Amino acid sequence: MHIREFQRLISTRYEKRDRQRGVSRTFLWFVEEVGELATALAGSDTENKQEEFADVFAWLCTLANISDVNLEKACKKYTSGKVKGFKPK
């Protein structure tokens, strides 16, 4: 499955409700999921880690959808060959 397909799936299932919730409240849900991922990463349960990565990605897609951002297009930043190395600290 391509990123755009997953983003479309999330849109079809949840976008109407997500737009009603708004970006600020949706972002809080996203941050909560990132926190759950952080907890999972500290443990050794691989299944839980997978679940939390999936949740974070789904909420990221939700935020992109209600912000009118195409994630696959945005990711071209990293696939176009224009990004070299790491940002300085």
C-alpha positions as CSV (number, residue, x, y, z in Angstrom):
1,M,0.0,0.0,0.0
2,H,1.3,3.5,-0.9
3,I,1.2,6.4,1.6
4,R,-1.5,8.1,-0.5
5,E,-3.7,5.0,-0.4
6,F,-3.4,4.8,3.4
7,Q,-4.1,8.5,3.7
8,R,-7.2,8.1,1.5
9,L,-8.4,5.2,3.6
10,I,-8.1,7.3,6.8
11,S,-9.8,10.1,5.0
12,T,-12.7,8.0,3.9
13,R,-13.2,6.5,7.4
14,Y,-12.6,9.5,9.6
15,E,-12.2,12.9,7.9
16,K,-15.7,14.3,8.4
17,R,-15.4,13.8,12.2
18,D,-11.8,14.8,12.2
19,R,-12.5,18.1,10.5
20,Q,-15.3,18.8,13.1
21,R,-12.8,18.2,15.9
22,G,-10.3,20.6,14.3
23,V,-6.5,20.7,14.0
24,S,-5.7,21.7,17.6
25,R,-7.8,19.0,19.3
26,T,-6.6,16.4,16.7
27,F,-3.0,17.4,17.3
28,L,-3.5,16.6,21.0
29,W,-4.7,13.1,20.1
30,F,-1.6,12.7,17.9
31,V,0.6,13.8,20.8
32,E,-1.1,11.3,23.1
33,E,-0.3,8.5,20.6
34,V,3.3,9.6,20.3
35,G,3.5,9.3,24.1
36,E,2.1,5.8,23.9
37,L,4.7,5.0,21.3
38,A,7.4,6.3,23.5
39,T,6.2,4.0,26.3
40,A,6.1,1.1,23.9
41,L,9.6,1.8,22.6
42,A,10.9,1.6,26.2
43,G,9.5,-1.9,26.5
44,S,10.1,-5.2,24.7
45,D,6.7,-6.0,23.3
46,T,7.1,-5.9,19.6
47,E,3.4,-6.3,18.9
48,N,2.6,-3.3,21.0
49,K,5.3,-1.2,19.3
50,Q,3.8,-2.1,15.9
51,E,0.4,-1.1,17.1
52,E,1.6,2.2,18.4
53,F,3.6,3.0,15.2
54,A,0.4,2.3,13.3
55,D,-1.6,4.6,15.6
56,V,0.9,7.4,15.2
57,F,0.9,7.1,11.4
58,A,-2.9,7.0,11.3
59,W,-3.1,10.2,13.4
60,L,-0.4,11.8,11.3
61,C,-2.5,11.1,8.2
62,T,-5.5,12.5,9.9
63,L,-3.7,15.8,10.7
64,A,-2.4,15.9,7.1
65,N,-6.0,15.3,5.7
66,I,-7.5,18.1,7.8
67,S,-4.6,20.4,6.9
68,D,-5.0,19.6,3.2
69,V,-1.4,18.1,3.0
70,N,-0.6,15.2,0.7
71,L,1.9,13.2,2.7
72,E,3.2,11.2,-0.3
73,K,4.0,14.5,-2.0
74,A,5.5,15.9,1.1
75,C,7.8,12.9,1.5
76,K,9.3,13.7,-1.9
77,K,11.5,16.0,0.1
78,Y,13.4,12.9,1.1
79,T,13.1,10.9,-2.1
80,S,14.1,13.6,-4.6
81,G,17.8,13.4,-3.7
82,K,17.8,17.1,-2.6
83,V,18.3,16.3,1.1
84,K,21.8,15.4,1.9
85,G,23.2,14.4,5.3
86,F,21.8,15.6,8.5
87,K,20.8,19.0,9.9
88,P,23.5,20.5,12.1
89,K,22.7,20.5,15.8
